[in-house]
Amino acid sequence: MQKLHLVMGGRVKDPQGLEFVDLKAIDMVGVFPDYASAEEAWRGAAQKTVDDAEMRYVIVHLHRLLEPNLPSA
């Protein structure tokens, strides 16, 4: 099974949370075929905004959303 990962980020209301301020301004970094390449893209994007506490990048496990009954291993 293909394990797709989405890397995205944007300004959040609270640096401790994941509620984005403006969904239209979300930075869609890309979709990646494995966690390692998604993590590399995440690190690159997050590093660009490291001094801005209100910017947050995340990795979304799309394969878990598309097929939630599959084992996570």
mmCIF file of the N, C-alpha and C atoms, coordinates in Angstrom:
data_MODEL
# 
_entry.id   MODEL 
# 
loop_
_atom_site.group_PDB 
_atom_site.id 
_atom_site.type_symbol 
_atom_site.label_atom_id 
_atom_site.label_alt_id 
_atom_site.label_comp_id 
_atom_site.label_asym_id 
_atom_site.label_entity_id 
_atom_site.label_seq_id 
_atom_site.pdbx_PDB_ins_code 
_atom_site.Cartn_x 
_atom_site.Cartn_y 
_atom_site.Cartn_z 
_atom_site.occupancy 
_atom_site.B_iso_or_equiv 
_atom_site.pdbx_formal_charge 
_atom_site.auth_seq_id 
_atom_site.auth_comp_id 
_atom_site.auth_asym_id 
_atom_site.auth_atom_id 
_atom_site.pdbx_PDB_model_num 
ATOM 1   N N  . MET A 1 1  ? 0.841  -1.186 0.000  1.00 0.00 ? 1  MET A N  1 
ATOM 2   C CA . MET A 1 1  ? 0.000  0.000  0.000  1.00 0.00 ? 1  MET A CA 1 
ATOM 3   C C  . MET A 1 1  ? 0.880  1.240  0.000  1.00 0.00 ? 1  MET A C  1 
ATOM 4   N N  . GLN A 1 2  ? 0.502  2.210  -0.786 1.00 0.00 ? 2  GLN A N  1 
ATOM 5   C CA . GLN A 1 2  ? 1.217  3.480  -0.842 1.00 0.00 ? 2  GLN A CA 1 
ATOM 6   C C  . GLN A 1 2  ? 0.878  4.307  0.396  1.00 0.00 ? 2  GLN A C  1 
ATOM 7   N N  . LYS A 1 3  ? 1.895  4.812  1.062  1.00 0.00 ? 3  LYS A N  1 
ATOM 8   C CA . LYS A 1 3  ? 1.686  5.609  2.273  1.00 0.00 ? 3  LYS A CA 1 
ATOM 9   C C  . LYS A 1 3  ? 1.989  7.071  1.966  1.00 0.00 ? 3  LYS A C  1 
ATOM 10  N N  . LEU A 1 4  ? 0.936  7.823  1.680  1.00 0.00 ? 4  LEU A N  1 
ATOM 11  C CA . LEU A 1 4  ? 1.072  9.228  1.311  1.00 0.00 ? 4  LEU A CA 1 
ATOM 12  C C  . LEU A 1 4  ? 1.129  10.122 2.543  1.00 0.00 ? 4  LEU A C  1 
ATOM 13  N N  . HIS A 1 5  ? 1.978  11.149 2.466  1.00 0.00 ? 5  HIS A N  1 
ATOM 14  C CA . HIS A 1 5  ? 2.135  12.109 3.553  1.00 0.00 ? 5  HIS A CA 1 
ATOM 15  C C  . HIS A 1 5  ? 2.066  13.523 2.982  1.00 0.00 ? 5  HIS A C  1 
ATOM 16  N N  . LEU A 1 6  ? 1.260  14.366 3.597  1.00 0.00 ? 6  LEU A N  1 
ATOM 17  C CA . LEU A 1 6  ? 1.112  15.759 3.200  1.00 0.00 ? 6  LEU A CA 1 
ATOM 18  C C  . LEU A 1 6  ? 1.891  16.633 4.178  1.00 0.00 ? 6  LEU A C  1 
ATOM 19  N N  . VAL A 1 7  ? 2.686  17.544 3.662  1.00 0.00 ? 7  VAL A N  1 
ATOM 20  C CA . VAL A 1 7  ? 3.384  18.528 4.494  1.00 0.00 ? 7  VAL A CA 1 
ATOM 21  C C  . VAL A 1 7  ? 2.757  19.885 4.212  1.00 0.00 ? 7  VAL A C  1 
ATOM 22  N N  . MET A 1 8  ? 2.307  20.531 5.291  1.00 0.00 ? 8  MET A N  1 
ATOM 23  C CA . MET A 1 8  ? 1.657  21.830 5.159  1.00 0.00 ? 8  MET A CA 1 
ATOM 24  C C  . MET A 1 8  ? 1.928  22.666 6.398  1.00 0.00 ? 8  MET A C  1 
ATOM 25  N N  . GLY A 1 9  ? 1.702  23.956 6.275  1.00 0.00 ? 9  GLY A N  1 
ATOM 26  C CA . GLY A 1 9  ? 1.923  24.820 7.426  1.00 0.00 ? 9  GLY A CA 1 
ATOM 27  C C  . GLY A 1 9  ? 1.274  26.168 7.249  1.00 0.00 ? 9  GLY A C  1 
ATOM 28  N N  . GLY A 1 10 ? 1.313  26.927 8.317  1.00 0.00 ? 10 GLY A N  1 
ATOM 29  C CA . GLY A 1 10 ? 0.745  28.261 8.289  1.00 0.00 ? 10 GLY A CA 1 
ATOM 30  C C  . GLY A 1 10 ? 0.766  28.888 9.662  1.00 0.00 ? 10 GLY A C  1 
ATOM 31  N N  . ARG A 1 11 ? 0.210  30.069 9.725  1.00 0.00 ? 11 ARG A N  1 
ATOM 32  C CA . ARG A 1 11 ? 0.158  30.802 10.985 1.00 0.00 ? 11 ARG A CA 1 
ATOM 33  C C  . ARG A 1 11 ? -0.942 30.206 11.861 1.00 0.00 ? 11 ARG A C  1 
ATOM 34  N N  . VAL A 1 12 ? -0.615 29.945 13.135 1.00 0.00 ? 12 VAL A N  1 
ATOM 35  C CA . VAL A 1 12 ? -1.576 29.380 14.082 1.00 0.00 ? 12 VAL A CA 1 
ATOM 36  C C  . VAL A 1 12 ? -1.989 30.429 15.106 1.00 0.00 ? 12 VAL A C  1 
ATOM 37  N N  . LYS A 1 13 ? -3.199 30.259 15.665 1.00 0.00 ? 13 LYS A N  1 
ATOM 38  C CA . LYS A 1 13 ? -3.709 31.205 16.663 1.00 0.00 ? 13 LYS A CA 1 
ATOM 39  C C  . LYS A 1 13 ? -2.924 31.112 17.963 1.00 0.00 ? 13 LYS A C  1 
ATOM 40  N N  . ASP A 1 14 ? -2.540 29.892 18.338 1.00 0.00 ? 14 ASP A N  1 
ATOM 41  C CA . ASP A 1 14 ? -1.804 29.641 19.571 1.00 0.00 ? 14 ASP A CA 1 
ATOM 42  C C  . ASP A 1 14 ? -0.609 28.758 19.226 1.00 0.00 ? 14 ASP A C  1 
ATOM 43  N N  . PRO A 1 15 ? 0.609  29.171 19.561 1.00 0.00 ? 15 PRO A N  1 
ATOM 44  C CA . PRO A 1 15 ? 1.794  28.374 19.217 1.00 0.00 ? 15 PRO A CA 1 
ATOM 45  C C  . PRO A 1 15 ? 1.771  26.950 19.779 1.00 0.00 ? 15 PRO A C  1 
ATOM 46  N N  . GLN A 1 16 ? 0.952  26.698 20.782 1.00 0.00 ? 16 GLN A N  1 
ATOM 47  C CA . GLN A 1 16 ? 0.840  25.357 21.349 1.00 0.00 ? 16 GLN A CA 1 
ATOM 48  C C  . GLN A 1 16 ? -0.223 24.513 20.641 1.00 0.00 ? 16 GLN A C  1 
ATOM 49  N N  . GLY A 1 17 ? -0.986 25.114 19.733 1.00 0.00 ? 17 GLY A N  1 
ATOM 50  C CA . GLY A 1 17 ? -2.093 24.416 19.091 1.00 0.00 ? 17 GLY A CA 1 
ATOM 51  C C  . GLY A 1 17 ? -1.916 24.268 17.591 1.00 0.00 ? 17 GLY A C  1 
ATOM 52  N N  . LEU A 1 18 ? -2.974 23.766 16.959 1.00 0.00 ? 18 LEU A N  1 
ATOM 53  C CA . LEU A 1 18 ? -2.964 23.547 15.515 1.00 0.00 ? 18 LEU A CA 1 
ATOM 54  C C  . LEU A 1 18 ? -4.119 24.234 14.802 1.00 0.00 ? 18 LEU A C  1 
ATOM 55  N N  . GLU A 1 19 ? -4.696 25.252 15.421 1.00 0.00 ? 19 GLU A N  1 
ATOM 56  C CA . GLU A 1 19 ? -5.783 25.980 14.766 1.00 0.00 ? 19 GLU A CA 1 
ATOM 57  C C  . GLU A 1 19 ? -5.173 27.095 13.911 1.00 0.00 ? 19 GLU A C  1 
ATOM 58  N N  . PHE A 1 20 ? -5.302 26.933 12.599 1.00 0.00 ? 20 PHE A N  1 
ATOM 59  C CA . PHE A 1 20 ? -4.699 27.884 11.671 1.00 0.00 ? 20 PHE A CA 1 
ATOM 60  C C  . PHE A 1 20 ? -5.533 29.154 11.570 1.00 0.00 ? 20 PHE A C  1 
ATOM 61  N N  . VAL A 1 21 ? -4.869 30.293 11.454 1.00 0.00 ? 21 VAL A N  1 
ATOM 62  C CA . VAL A 1 21 ? -5.521 31.602 11.393 1.00 0.00 ? 21 VAL A CA 1 
ATOM 63  C C  . VAL A 1 21 ? -6.278 31.777 10.088 1.00 0.00 ? 21 VAL A C  1 
ATOM 64  N N  . ASP A 1 22 ? -5.633 31.493 8.970  1.00 0.00 ? 22 ASP A N  1 
ATOM 65  C CA . ASP A 1 22 ? -6.220 31.744 7.650  1.00 0.00 ? 22 ASP A CA 1 
ATOM 66  C C  . ASP A 1 22 ? -6.014 30.522 6.758  1.00 0.00 ? 22 ASP A C  1 
ATOM 67  N N  . LEU A 1 23 ? -7.048 29.748 6.567  1.00 0.00 ? 23 LEU A N  1 
ATOM 68  C CA . LEU A 1 23 ? -6.923 28.525 5.771  1.00 0.00 ? 23 LEU A CA 1 
ATOM 69  C C  . LEU A 1 23 ? -6.576 28.806 4.315  1.00 0.00 ? 23 LEU A C  1 
ATOM 70  N N  . LYS A 1 24 ? -6.914 29.986 3.828  1.00 0.00 ? 24 LYS A N  1 
ATOM 71  C CA . LYS A 1 24 ? -6.572 30.343 2.448  1.00 0.00 ? 24 LYS A CA 1 
ATOM 72  C C  . LYS A 1 24 ? -5.073 30.610 2.289  1.00 0.00 ? 24 LYS A C  1 
ATOM 73  N N  . ALA A 1 25 ? -4.399 30.861 3.406  1.00 0.00 ? 25 ALA A N  1 
ATOM 74  C CA . ALA A 1 25 ? -2.970 31.170 3.360  1.00 0.00 ? 25 ALA A CA 1 
ATOM 75  C C  . ALA A 1 25 ? -2.095 29.968 3.743  1.00 0.00 ? 25 ALA A C  1 
ATOM 76  N N  . ILE A 1 26 ? -2.682 28.782 3.839  1.00 0.00 ? 26 ILE A N  1 
ATOM 77  C CA . ILE A 1 26 ? -1.915 27.582 4.187  1.00 0.00 ? 26 ILE A CA 1 
ATOM 78  C C  . ILE A 1 26 ? -0.869 27.331 3.103  1.00 0.00 ? 26 ILE A C  1 
ATOM 79  N N  . ASP A 1 27 ? 0.334  27.037 3.547  1.00 0.00 ? 27 ASP A N  1 
ATOM 80  C CA . ASP A 1 27 ? 1.430  26.701 2.637  1.00 0.00 ? 27 ASP A CA 1 
ATOM 81  C C  . ASP A 1 27 ? 1.423  25.184 2.438  1.00 0.00 ? 27 ASP A C  1 
ATOM 82  N N  . MET A 1 28 ? 0.981  24.743 1.266  1.00 0.00 ? 28 MET A N  1 
ATOM 83  C CA . MET A 1 28 ? 0.982  23.326 0.927  1.00 0.00 ? 28 MET A CA 1 
ATOM 84  C C  . MET A 1 28 ? 2.349  22.990 0.342  1.00 0.00 ? 28 MET A C  1 
ATOM 85  N N  . VAL A 1 29 ? 3.204  22.404 1.149  1.00 0.00 ? 29 VAL A N  1 
ATOM 86  C CA . VAL A 1 29 ? 4.562  22.087 0.711  1.00 0.00 ? 29 VAL A CA 1 
ATOM 87  C C  . VAL A 1 29 ? 4.531  20.968 -0.322 1.00 0.00 ? 29 VAL A C  1 
ATOM 88  N N  . GLY A 1 30 ? 3.720  19.923 -0.068 1.00 0.00 ? 30 GLY A N  1 
ATOM 89  C CA . GLY A 1 30 ? 3.603  18.849 -1.046 1.00 0.00 ? 30 GLY A CA 1 
ATOM 90  C C  . GLY A 1 30 ? 3.148  17.541 -0.443 1.00 0.00 ? 30 GLY A C  1 
ATOM 91  N N  . VAL A 1 31 ? 2.952  16.568 -1.311 1.00 0.00 ? 31 VAL A N  1 
ATOM 92  C CA . VAL A 1 31 ? 2.576  15.209 -0.931 1.00 0.00 ? 31 VAL A CA 1 
ATOM 93  C C  . VAL A 1 31 ? 3.768  14.318 -1.239 1.00 0.00 ? 31 VAL A C  1 
ATOM 94  N N  . PHE A 1 32 ? 4.100  13.440 -0.283 1.00 0.00 ? 32 PHE A N  1 
ATOM 95  C CA . PHE A 1 32 ? 5.303  12.625 -0.388 1.00 0.00 ? 32 PHE A CA 1 
ATOM 96  C C  . PHE A 1 32 ? 4.975  11.150 -0.206 1.00 0.00 ? 32 PHE A C  1 
ATOM 97  N N  . PRO A 1 33 ? 5.732  10.262 -0.865 1.00 0.00 ? 33 PRO A N  1 
ATOM 98  C CA . PRO A 1 33 ? 5.423  8.837  -0.875 1.00 0.00 ? 33 PRO A CA 1 
ATOM 99  C C  . PRO A 1 33 ? 5.871  8.069  0.366  1.00 0.00 ? 33 PRO A C  1 
ATOM 100 N N  . ASP A 1 34 ? 6.645  8.703  1.233  1.00 0.00 ? 34 ASP A N  1 
ATOM 101 C CA . ASP A 1 34 ? 7.097  8.017  2.445  1.00 0.00 ? 34 ASP A CA 1 
ATOM 102 C C  . ASP A 1 34 ? 7.386  9.057  3.522  1.00 0.00 ? 34 ASP A C  1 
ATOM 103 N N  . TYR A 1 35 ? 7.463  8.583  4.757  1.00 0.00 ? 35 TYR A N  1 
ATOM 104 C CA . TYR A 1 35 ? 7.646  9.495  5.882  1.00 0.00 ? 35 TYR A CA 1 
ATOM 105 C C  . TYR A 1 35 ? 8.996  10.199 5.821  1.00 0.00 ? 35 TYR A C  1 
ATOM 106 N N  . ALA A 1 36 ? 10.033 9.495  5.415  1.00 0.00 ? 36 ALA A N  1 
ATOM 107 C CA . ALA A 1 36 ? 11.379 10.079 5.380  1.00 0.00 ? 36 ALA A CA 1 
ATOM 108 C C  . ALA A 1 36 ? 11.436 11.303 4.469  1.00 0.00 ? 36 ALA A C  1 
ATOM 109 N N  . SER A 1 37 ? 10.873 11.217 3.289  1.00 0.00 ? 37 SER A N  1 
ATOM 110 C CA . SER A 1 37 ? 10.901 12.372 2.380  1.00 0.00 ? 37 SER A CA 1 
ATOM 111 C C  . SER A 1 37 ? 9.979  13.478 2.870  1.00 0.00 ? 37 SER A C  1 
ATOM 112 N N  . ALA A 1 38 ? 8.866  13.113 3.517  1.00 0.00 ? 38 ALA A N  1 
ATOM 113 C CA . ALA A 1 38 ? 7.977  14.123 4.094  1.00 0.00 ? 38 ALA A CA 1 
ATOM 114 C C  . ALA A 1 38 ? 8.674  14.849 5.244  1.00 0.00 ? 38 ALA A C  1 
ATOM 115 N N  . GLU A 1 39 ? 9.399  14.102 6.059  1.00 0.00 ? 39 GLU A N  1 
ATOM 116 C CA . GLU A 1 39 ? 10.109 14.713 7.179  1.00 0.00 ? 39 GLU A CA 1 
ATOM 117 C C  . GLU A 1 39 ? 11.200 15.670 6.683  1.00 0.00 ? 39 GLU A C  1 
ATOM 118 N N  . GLU A 1 40 ? 11.876 15.295 5.634  1.00 0.00 ? 40 GLU A N  1 
ATOM 119 C CA . GLU A 1 40 ? 12.907 16.162 5.055  1.00 0.00 ? 40 GLU A CA 1 
ATOM 120 C C  . GLU A 1 40 ? 12.289 17.478 4.560  1.00 0.00 ? 40 GLU A C  1 
ATOM 121 N N  . ALA A 1 41 ? 11.146 17.379 3.885  1.00 0.00 ? 41 ALA A N  1 
ATOM 122 C CA . ALA A 1 41 ? 10.452 18.577 3.402  1.00 0.00 ? 41 ALA A CA 1 
ATOM 123 C C  . ALA A 1 41 ? 9.934  19.410 4.570  1.00 0.00 ? 41 ALA A C  1 
ATOM 124 N N  . TRP A 1 42 ? 9.414  18.746 5.593  1.00 0.00 ? 42 TRP A N  1 
ATOM 125 C CA . TRP A 1 42 ? 8.921  19.434 6.790  1.00 0.00 ? 42 TRP A CA 1 
ATOM 126 C C  . TRP A 1 42 ? 10.047 20.215 7.464  1.00 0.00 ? 42 TRP A C  1 
ATOM 127 N N  . ARG A 1 43 ? 11.200 19.562 7.635  1.00 0.00 ? 43 ARG A N  1 
ATOM 128 C CA . ARG A 1 43 ? 12.350 20.232 8.269  1.00 0.00 ? 43 ARG A CA 1 
ATOM 129 C C  . ARG A 1 43 ? 12.776 21.471 7.471  1.00 0.00 ? 43 ARG A C  1 
ATOM 130 N N  . GLY A 1 44 ? 12.808 21.344 6.162  1.00 0.00 ? 44 GLY A N  1 
ATOM 131 C CA . GLY A 1 44 ? 13.189 22.477 5.319  1.00 0.00 ? 44 GLY A CA 1 
ATOM 132 C C  . GLY A 1 44 ? 12.223 23.635 5.438  1.00 0.00 ? 44 GLY A C  1 
ATOM 133 N N  . ALA A 1 45 ? 10.932 23.337 5.413  1.00 0.00 ? 45 ALA A N  1 
ATOM 134 C CA . ALA A 1 45 ? 9.913  24.393 5.503  1.00 0.00 ? 45 ALA A CA 1 
ATOM 135 C C  . ALA A 1 45 ? 9.909  25.018 6.890  1.00 0.00 ? 45 ALA A C  1 
ATOM 136 N N  . ALA A 1 46 ? 9.989  24.189 7.929  1.00 0.00 ? 46 ALA A N  1 
ATOM 137 C CA . ALA A 1 46 ? 9.962  24.699 9.298  1.00 0.00 ? 46 ALA A CA 1 
ATOM 138 C C  . ALA A 1 46 ? 11.197 25.544 9.593  1.00 0.00 ? 46 ALA A C  1 
ATOM 139 N N  . GLN A 1 47 ? 12.326 25.159 9.050  1.00 0.00 ? 47 GLN A N  1 
ATOM 140 C CA . GLN A 1 47 ? 13.570 25.897 9.292  1.00 0.00 ? 47 GLN A CA 1 
ATOM 141 C C  . GLN A 1 47 ? 13.495 27.318 8.755  1.00 0.00 ? 47 GLN A C  1 
ATOM 142 N N  . LYS A 1 48 ? 12.762 27.523 7.670  1.00 0.00 ? 48 LYS A N  1 
ATOM 143 C CA . LYS A 1 48 ? 12.638 28.863 7.074  1.00 0.00 ? 48 LYS A CA 1 
ATOM 144 C C  . LYS A 1 48 ? 11.901 29.831 7.999  1.00 0.00 ? 48 LYS A C  1 
ATOM 145 N N  . THR A 1 49 ? 11.051 29.290 8.894  1.00 0.00 ? 49 THR A N  1 
ATOM 146 C CA . THR A 1 49 ? 10.257 30.145 9.780  1.00 0.00 ? 49 THR A CA 1 
ATOM 147 C C  . THR A 1 49 ? 10.583 29.885 11.249 1.00 0.00 ? 49 THR A C  1 
ATOM 148 N N  . VAL A 1 50 ? 11.776 29.398 11.528 1.00 0.00 ? 50 VAL A N  1 
ATOM 149 C CA . VAL A 1 50 ? 12.151 28.994 12.879 1.00 0.00 ? 50 VAL A CA 1 
ATOM 150 C C  . VAL A 1 50 ? 12.032 30.125 13.906 1.00 0.00 ? 50 VAL A C  1 
ATOM 151 N N  . ASP A 1 51 ? 12.201 31.354 13.501 1.00 0.00 ? 51 ASP A N  1 
ATOM 152 C CA . ASP A 1 51 ? 12.131 32.482 14.420 1.00 0.00 ? 51 ASP A CA 1 
ATOM 153 C C  . ASP A 1 51 ? 10.718 33.022 14.622 1.00 0.00 ? 51 ASP A C  1 
ATOM 154 N N  . ASP A 1 52 ? 9.740  32.459 13.945 1.00 0.00 ? 52 ASP A N  1 
ATOM 155 C CA . ASP A 1 52 ? 8.348  32.914 14.041 1.00 0.00 ? 52 ASP A CA 1 
ATOM 156 C C  . ASP A 1 52 ? 7.536  31.846 14.778 1.00 0.00 ? 52 ASP A C  1 
ATOM 157 N N  . ALA A 1 53 ? 7.279  32.083 16.067 1.00 0.00 ? 53 ALA A N  1 
ATOM 158 C CA . ALA A 1 53 ? 6.591  31.089 16.905 1.00 0.00 ? 53 ALA A CA 1 
ATOM 159 C C  . ALA A 1 53 ? 5.161  30.800 16.453 1.00 0.00 ? 53 ALA A C  1 
ATOM 160 N N  . GLU A 1 54 ? 4.572  31.698 15.676 1.00 0.00 ? 54 GLU A N  1 
ATOM 161 C CA . GLU A 1 54 ? 3.195  31.497 15.239 1.00 0.00 ? 54 GLU A CA 1 
ATOM 162 C C  . GLU A 1 54 ? 3.088  30.754 13.917 1.00 0.00 ? 54 GLU A C  1 
ATOM 163 N N  . MET A 1 55 ? 4.220  30.397 13.328 1.00 0.00 ? 55 MET A N  1 
ATOM 164 C CA . MET A 1 55 ? 4.208  29.583 12.103 1.00 0.00 ? 55 MET A CA 1 
ATOM 165 C C  . MET A 1 55 ? 4.460  28.145 12.485 1.00 0.00 ? 55 MET A C  1 
ATOM 166 N N  . ARG A 1 56 ? 3.647  27.245 11.923 1.00 0.00 ? 56 ARG A N  1 
ATOM 167 C CA . ARG A 1 56 ? 3.770  25.831 12.275 1.00 0.00 ? 56 ARG A CA 1 
ATOM 168 C C  . ARG A 1 56 ? 3.590  24.974 11.040 1.00 0.00 ? 56 ARG A C  1 
ATOM 169 N N  . TYR A 1 57 ? 4.468  23.998 10.884 1.00 0.00 ? 57 TYR A N  1 
ATOM 170 C CA . TYR A 1 57 ? 4.383  23.028 9.793  1.00 0.00 ? 57 TYR A CA 1 
ATOM 171 C C  . TYR A 1 57 ? 4.124  21.651 10.386 1.00 0.00 ? 57 TYR A C  1 
ATOM 172 N N  . VAL A 1 58 ? 3.335  20.852 9.674  1.00 0.00 ? 58 VAL A N  1 
ATOM 173 C CA . VAL A 1 58 ? 2.964  19.522 10.156 1.00 0.00 ? 58 VAL A CA 1 
ATOM 174 C C  . VAL A 1 58 ? 3.052  18.505 9.020  1.00 0.00 ? 58 VAL A C  1 
ATOM 175 N N  . ILE A 1 59 ? 3.140  17.249 9.422  1.00 0.00 ? 59 ILE A N  1 
ATOM 176 C CA . ILE A 1 59 ? 3.062  16.130 8.477  1.00 0.00 ? 59 ILE A CA 1 
ATOM 177 C C  . ILE A 1 59 ? 1.741  15.425 8.743  1.00 0.00 ? 59 ILE A C  1 
ATOM 178 N N  . VAL A 1 60 ? 0.914  15.323 7.714  1.00 0.00 ? 60 VAL A N  1 
ATOM 179 C CA . VAL A 1 60 ? -0.384 14.644 7.822  1.00 0.00 ? 60 VAL A CA 1 
ATOM 180 C C  . VAL A 1 60 ? -0.263 13.291 7.125  1.00 0.00 ? 60 VAL A C  1 
ATOM 181 N N  . HIS A 1 61 ? -0.620 12.237 7.834  1.00 0.00 ? 61 HIS A N  1 
ATOM 182 C CA . HIS A 1 61 ? -0.565 10.884 7.283  1.00 0.00 ? 61 HIS A CA 1 
ATOM 183 C C  . HIS A 1 61 ? -1.839 10.641 6.462  1.00 0.00 ? 61 HIS A C  1 
ATOM 184 N N  . LEU A 1 62 ? -1.787 10.995 5.182  1.00 0.00 ? 62 LEU A N  1 
ATOM 185 C CA . LEU A 1 62 ? -2.973 10.875 4.326  1.00 0.00 ? 62 LEU A CA 1 
ATOM 186 C C  . LEU A 1 62 ? -3.464 9.443  4.214  1.00 0.00 ? 62 LEU A C  1 
ATOM 187 N N  . HIS A 1 63 ? -2.561 8.489  4.199  1.00 0.00 ? 63 HIS A N  1 
ATOM 188 C CA . HIS A 1 63 ? -2.972 7.093  4.062  1.00 0.00 ? 63 HIS A CA 1 
ATOM 189 C C  . HIS A 1 63 ? -3.842 6.649  5.236  1.00 0.00 ? 63 HIS A C  1 
ATOM 190 N N  . ARG A 1 64 ? -3.650 7.226  6.399  1.00 0.00 ? 64 ARG A N  1 
ATOM 191 C CA . ARG A 1 64 ? -4.487 6.887  7.560  1.00 0.00 ? 64 ARG A CA 1 
ATOM 192 C C  . ARG A 1 64 ? -5.878 7.484  7.428  1.00 0.00 ? 64 ARG A C  1 
ATOM 193 N N  . LEU A 1 65 ? -5.978 8.617  6.747  1.00 0.00 ? 65 LEU A N  1 
ATOM 194 C CA . LEU A 1 65 ? -7.283 9.230  6.523  1.00 0.00 ? 65 LEU A CA 1 
ATOM 195 C C  . LEU A 1 65 ? -8.047 8.519  5.412  1.00 0.00 ? 65 LEU A C  1 
ATOM 196 N N  . LEU A 1 66 ? -7.305 8.089  4.383  1.00 0.00 ? 66 LEU A N  1 
ATOM 197 C CA . LEU A 1 66 ? -7.948 7.435  3.239  1.00 0.00 ? 66 LEU A CA 1 
ATOM 198 C C  . LEU A 1 66 ? -8.431 6.023  3.569  1.00 0.00 ? 66 LEU A C  1 
ATOM 199 N N  . GLU A 1 67 ? -7.653 5.313  4.411  1.00 0.00 ? 67 GLU A N  1 
ATOM 200 C CA . GLU A 1 67 ? -8.016 3.947  4.788  1.00 0.00 ? 67 GLU A CA 1 
ATOM 201 C C  . GLU A 1 67 ? -7.789 3.762  6.282  1.00 0.00 ? 67 GLU A C  1 
ATOM 202 N N  . PRO A 1 68 ? -8.701 4.285  7.129  1.00 0.00 ? 68 PRO A N  1 
ATOM 203 C CA . PRO A 1 68 ? -8.502 4.276  8.577  1.00 0.00 ? 68 PRO A CA 1 
ATOM 204 C C  . PRO A 1 68 ? -8.488 2.891  9.225  1.00 0.00 ? 68 PRO A C  1 
ATOM 205 N N  . ASN A 1 69 ? -9.000 1.874  8.565  1.00 0.00 ? 69 ASN A N  1 
ATOM 206 C CA . ASN A 1 69 ? -9.053 0.538  9.160  1.00 0.00 ? 69 ASN A CA 1 
ATOM 207 C C  . ASN A 1 69 ? -7.776 -0.279 8.949  1.00 0.00 ? 69 ASN A C  1 
ATOM 208 N N  . LEU A 1 70 ? -6.850 0.248  8.190  1.00 0.00 ? 70 LEU A N  1 
ATOM 209 C CA . LEU A 1 70 ? -5.591 -0.461 7.966  1.00 0.00 ? 70 LEU A CA 1 
ATOM 210 C C  . LEU A 1 70 ? -4.699 -0.339 9.199  1.00 0.00 ? 70 LEU A C  1 
ATOM 211 N N  . PRO A 1 71 ? -3.924 -1.382 9.508  1.00 0.00 ? 71 PRO A N  1 
ATOM 212 C CA . PRO A 1 71 ? -3.010 -1.298 10.634 1.00 0.00 ? 71 PRO A CA 1 
ATOM 213 C C  . PRO A 1 71 ? -1.965 -0.207 10.403 1.00 0.00 ? 71 PRO A C  1 
ATOM 214 N N  . SER A 1 72 ? -1.511 0.444  11.461 1.00 0.00 ? 72 SER A N  1 
ATOM 215 C CA . SER A 1 72 ? -0.573 1.565  11.328 1.00 0.00 ? 72 SER A CA 1 
ATOM 216 C C  . SER A 1 72 ? 0.857  1.117  11.088 1.00 0.00 ? 72 SER A C  1 
ATOM 217 N N  . ALA A 1 73 ? 1.161  -0.129 11.189 1.00 0.00 ? 73 ALA A N  1 
ATOM 218 C CA . ALA A 1 73 ? 2.532  -0.628 10.996 1.00 0.00 ? 73 ALA A CA 1 
ATOM 219 C C  . ALA A 1 73 ? 2.924  -0.675 9.546  1.00 0.00 ? 73 ALA A C  1 
# 
